[in-house]
C-alpha cells in the first residue's frame, strides 16, 4: 500500500456535505473520485484530499457540473497551473481537472483552438508540425492551456497574453461566453476573466519556418535544463521578482541555497525554486517560505512577495 505523505492525512467528508457533493456530480460522464489525494495532480506532488475530484468528459460535461455545483452552493476549484501549493487538509467542495478536454483544431489565419486541458508541450508540438510560430516562449512549461491563461504564464521570452486571441469560459450559471483578448486585462501572472471555467482558447500564431521554430524551442529547453531543477517536483518560481532584481539572486545572496524544512528544499540550481525531495508537506514548504522571507529581509532589506498560489485548508 502506498504511504500517505506526512501532513496529508485524509479525513472523512461529513454526511451532509457528502450528500451535496454527490448531488453535484450526478450524471457526470467523466471520472469522479471522492476523497482524492491532490498530491497526484500537482506538479509539487503535494496536497491534501479533495472532497471530490472530477474529470469532465467534455465541455458539455463541464456545463452540467458547473450548474449542479452552483445549485448545491458548493465551491469549485479548477486545477491546471503548475504554480500551485495545495495545503495539507485539501480542498472542500468540487475540484476539477480538465485532463480529458484535449482537442486541438487548426482554423484559418494561423489560429489554433485548444481545449483547456491540452498540455502546453502537446500544443507546442502541434504548432511546430504545422510550422506555426508564436508559442516558443512556452517551451518547458508543463501546465495546461487553461492554467496558462488564468495565470498569464510566461518566461523571459514572452507571456500567454502575447498569443491569446479569445478565451471560452463556462460561467457559474452554465452560460458559455467567448471573451476576445482585448476584453481581458492581463497582468503579471494574472488574467482578469469572468468567473467560471476556461474550457478553450483561441491562439493567434503566424506562419514560420519549422526548422527555425524548432531551434528556438530546443535552445530554450536547453537553457531551462541548465538553469532550473526540472528533475525534482516543484511548483516553479516561488517569489515574484523584486523591482529591477531577481528573486533567485536575492535568495542566493542571503545564503539560502540548499536550505530545507523536512523534505522541502531550496534548489541548489535555482534559488527561486523549492523542490520536494520525497515526502514534503505543504506545512514544510510554508515554513521554508517564511524562513526565506525572514532571512532575505534581515540580510538584504527586500520583502519578497509570493508568486506561488496557495489554496486549500491548513
C-alpha positions in Angstrom: 0.0 0.0 0.0 1.3 3.4 -0.9 2.4 5.6 2.0 0.4 8.8 2.6 2.9 11.7 2.7 3.4 13.3 6.2 0.9 16.0 6.7 -1.5 14.7 4.0 -3.7 12.6 6.3 -7.3 12.2 5.0 -10.5 12.7 6.9 -14.0 11.6 6.1 -16.4 14.1 4.5 -19.3 14.9 6.8 -22.5 13.1 5.8 -24.4 16.3 4.9 -21.5 17.7 2.8 -21.1 14.3 1.1 -24.8 14.3 0.0 -24.4 17.8 -1.5 -21.2 16.7 -3.3 -22.9 13.5 -4.6 -25.8 15.6 -6.0 -23.3 17.9 -7.7 -21.8 15.0 -9.7 -25.0 13.2 -10.7 -24.9 12.3 -14.4 -21.3 13.3 -15.0 -19.9 11.1 -17.8 -16.2 11.7 -16.9 -14.2 10.4 -14.0 -15.4 11.1 -10.4 -13.2 10.3 -7.4 -14.2 11.0 -3.8 -11.6 12.0 -1.1 -9.0 12.1 -3.9 -5.4 12.9 -2.8 -4.4 16.1 -4.8 -0.7 15.3 -4.5 -1.3 13.0 -7.5 -2.5 16.0 -9.6 0.0 18.8 -8.7 3.5 19.3 -10.1 4.7 19.7 -6.5 3.4 16.2 -5.6 1.9 17.9 -2.5 -1.7 18.4 -1.4 -4.4 17.0 0.8 -7.6 15.4 -0.4 -10.4 17.0 -2.5 -14.0 16.2 -1.3 -14.5 15.1 -4.9 -12.2 15.3 -7.9 -13.9 15.4 -11.3 -12.5 15.0 -14.8 -15.4 16.0 -17.1 -15.6 14.1 -20.3 -16.0 17.2 -22.5 -17.3 20.8 -22.4 -20.9 19.7 -22.1 -19.9 17.7 -19.0 -18.3 20.9 -17.6 -21.5 22.8 -18.1 -23.6 20.2 -16.3 -21.1 20.0 -13.4 -20.9 23.8 -13.1 -24.7 24.1 -13.0 -25.1 21.3 -10.4 -22.3 22.6 -8.2 -23.9 26.1 -8.3 -27.3 24.6 -7.4 -25.7 22.9 -4.4 -23.9 26.1 -3.4 -20.6 24.3 -3.3 -17.2 25.9 -4.0 -15.5 24.8 -7.2 -11.8 24.9 -7.9 -10.0 24.1 -11.2 -6.6 22.5 -11.4 -4.4 23.4 -14.3 -1.5 25.7 -13.5 1.8 24.4 -12.0 2.4 27.4 -9.8 0.3 25.9 -7.0 0.6 24.7 -3.5 -2.4 22.8 -2.0 -2.4 22.8 1.8 -2.4 19.6 3.8 -6.1 19.3 4.6 -7.0 19.6 1.0 -9.9 21.4 -0.8 -13.5 21.4 0.2 -16.2 21.1 -2.4 -15.6 20.2 -6.1 -12.2 20.1 -7.7 -12.0 19.9 -11.5 -9.3 18.6 -13.7 -9.7 19.3 -17.4 -7.4 16.5 -18.4 -10.0 14.9 -20.8 -10.5 18.2 -22.7 -7.6 17.9 -25.1 -8.9 18.6 -28.6 -6.8 20.9 -30.8 -8.1 22.4 -34.0 -6.4 24.4 -36.7 -8.5 27.3 -38.1 -7.8 29.8 -40.9 -5.4 32.6 -40.4 -2.8 30.7 -38.4 -5.3 30.3 -35.5 -5.3 27.3 -33.2 -8.2 26.4 -30.9 -7.1 24.3 -27.9 -9.4 22.9 -25.2 -8.5 23.8 -21.7 -6.9 20.5 -20.7 -4.4 20.5 -23.5 -0.8 20.4 -22.1 1.4 23.2 -23.3 4.1 20.7 -24.5 1.5 19.0 -26.7 0.3 22.3 -28.1 3.8 23.5 -29.0 4.4 20.2 -30.7 1.2 20.5 -32.7 2.2 24.1 -33.7 5.7 23.1 -34.8 4.4 20.3 -37.0 2.4 22.9 -38.9 5.2 25.5 -38.9 3.3 27.9 -36.7 5.4 30.3 -34.7 4.3 32.3 -31.6 4.4 29.7 -28.8 8.2 29.3 -28.5 8.1 31.3 -25.2 6.2 28.5 -23.5 8.9 25.8 -24.1 9.3 23.8 -21.0 6.1 25.0 -19.3 4.3 21.8 -18.2 0.9 23.3 -17.3 -2.4 23.2 -19.3 -3.7 25.8 -21.7 -6.4 26.9 -19.3 -4.0 27.2 -16.4 -1.5 29.2 -18.5 -4.3 31.6 -19.5 -5.6 32.1 -15.9 -2.1 32.6 -14.6 -0.9 34.5 -17.7 2.1 32.2 -17.6 5.3 33.4 -19.0 9.1 33.1 -19.4 11.8 35.5 -20.4 10.7 35.1 -24.0 7.1 36.1 -23.6 3.7 35.6 -21.9 0.4 33.9 -22.7 -1.2 37.3 -23.4 1.1 37.5 -26.4 -0.6 34.6 -28.1 -4.3 34.7 -26.9 -6.9 35.7 -29.5 -10.0 34.8 -27.4 -11.0 32.6 -24.4 -14.1 30.4 -24.0 -15.4 30.4 -20.4 -18.3 28.4 -18.9 -19.9 30.7 -16.4 -21.3 29.6 -13.0 -24.8 29.5 -14.4 -23.7 27.2 -17.3 -23.6 30.0 -19.9 -20.8 29.7 -22.4 -19.0 33.1 -23.0 -16.4 33.8 -25.6 -14.1 36.6 -24.5 -11.9 38.4 -27.0 -8.4 39.1 -25.9 -9.0 42.9 -25.8 -11.7 42.4 -23.2 -9.3 40.6 -20.8 -6.9 42.5 -18.5 -3.6 40.6 -18.4 -1.2 41.4 -15.6 1.9 39.8 -14.2 0.9 36.1 -13.6 -2.8 37.0 -13.6 -5.7 37.4 -16.1 -8.9 39.2 -15.2 -11.5 36.8 -16.6 -15.3 36.3 -15.9 -15.9 33.9 -13.1 -16.1 30.3 -14.4 -14.0 27.6 -16.0 -11.8 28.2 -19.1 -12.7 25.3 -21.5 -10.9 26.6 -24.6 -8.6 29.2 -26.0 -8.0 30.6 -29.5 -4.4 31.4 -30.1 -3.2 33.7 -32.8 0.0 32.4 -34.3 1.9 33.1 -37.5 3.4 31.1 -40.3 7.1 30.4 -39.8 9.9 28.1 -40.8 9.7 24.8 -38.9 13.5 24.5 -38.5 13.7 28.0 -37.1 10.9 27.4 -34.6 12.4 24.1 -33.5 15.8 25.7 -32.9 14.3 28.4 -30.6 12.4 25.8 -28.7 15.4 23.4 -28.4 17.7 26.2 -27.3 15.3 27.4 -24.6 14.6 23.9 -23.3 18.4 23.5 -23.0 18.6 26.8 -21.1 15.9 25.6 -18.7 17.5 22.3 -18.1 20.8 24.0 -17.4 19.3 26.6 -15.0 16.3 25.1 -13.4 15.7 21.9 -11.2 13.5 20.1 -13.6 14.2 16.6 -12.3 12.5 17.1 -8.9 8.9 18.0 -8.2 8.3 21.8 -7.8 5.8 24.5 -8.5 8.1 26.7 -10.5 9.2 30.1 -9.2 8.1 30.7 -5.6 8.5 34.5 -5.4 7.9 37.4 -7.7 11.0 39.2 -8.9 11.6 42.5 -6.9 11.8 45.7 -9.0 15.0 45.6 -11.1 16.2 42.4 -9.5 15.7 38.7 -9.5 14.2 36.8 -6.6 16.6 33.9 -7.2 19.6 36.2 -6.9 18.3 37.7 -3.7 17.6 34.4 -2.1 21.0 33.1 -3.1 22.7 36.3 -1.7 21.0 35.6 1.6 22.8 32.3 1.8 19.7 30.1 1.4 20.6 27.7 -1.5 20.1 24.3 -0.1 18.1 25.4 3.0 15.4 23.0 4.0 12.5 22.2 6.2 11.6 18.5 6.2 11.8 17.3 2.6 11.1 20.8 1.2 14.4 22.3 0.0 15.6 25.5 -1.8 17.1 24.3 -5.0 20.9 24.4 -5.3 20.4 25.1 -9.1 17.9 28.0 -8.9 17.2 29.6 -5.5 13.7 30.7 -6.5 12.6 27.1 -6.7 11.6 25.0 -3.7 11.8 21.3 -4.6 10.1 18.3 -3.0 12.8 15.7 -2.1 10.3 13.0 -1.4 7.7 13.4 1.3 7.5 17.1 1.7 4.2 18.5 3.1 2.6 21.9 2.4 3.4 22.7 6.1 7.1 22.1 5.3 7.0 24.3 2.2 5.2 27.2 4.0 7.7 27.0 6.9 10.6 27.2 4.5 9.0 30.2 2.7 8.7 32.1 6.0 12.3 31.2 6.8 13.4 32.6 3.4 11.4 35.7 3.7 12.7 36.5 7.2 16.4 35.9 6.3 16.1 37.8 3.0 14.5 40.8 4.7 17.1 40.7 7.5 20.1 40.4 5.2 19.1 42.4 2.2 16.1 44.5 3.2 14.0 43.0 0.4 10.4 42.0 1.2 9.6 39.0 -1.1 6.1 38.6 -2.5 4.7 35.1 -3.3 4.2 34.2 -7.0 3.1 30.7 -5.8 -0.7 30.3 -5.4 -1.8 28.9 -2.1 -5.2 27.0 -1.9 -6.9 24.6 0.5 -7.1 24.2 4.2 -4.1 24.2 6.5 
